[in-house]
Amino acid sequence: MADNADIATEMMERRMEGALAHHRLPSAQAENDECEECGDEIPAARRQAAPWATTCIECQSIREGRNKHVRQAL
């Protein structure tokens, strides 16, 4: 019979596995070669380095900058 420590360890392991699965890089390739923000073509080098990318480097930088400011405000 499992004691409380065993149950807690199992719960922590499940949460850790879920968190790791959530943060793994997506393996799917983006359906479109155009940036979803500006509509420009995503450069071939970016598509090769990050096949899941849906934005060009410039738009992704802007997006990350916005998210950074939102997180700092919280």
C-alpha positions, 0 to 999 in steps of 0.5 A, a space after each residue: 500500500 502506498 503512503 503519502 510520500 509515494 502518492 506525492 512523488 507520483 503526482 509530482 512525476 506526472 506534473 513534471 512529465 506534462 510540463 516537459 511535454 508542453 515545452 518540447 519543440 513542435 515537430 510539425 511544419 508550418 502550413 504557410 511560407 508567409 508570415 501571419 503578422 505582416 504577410 511577407 515570405 518567411 526566409 528559407 533559412 528561418 524555415 529550415 532552422 524553425 520549420 514550425 515558425 509562423 512569423 518572420 524574424 522581425 515580427 517574432 521579435 516584436 511579439 516576444 518584446 510585447 510578451 516580455 513587457 506584459 510579463 514584467 507588468 504582472 
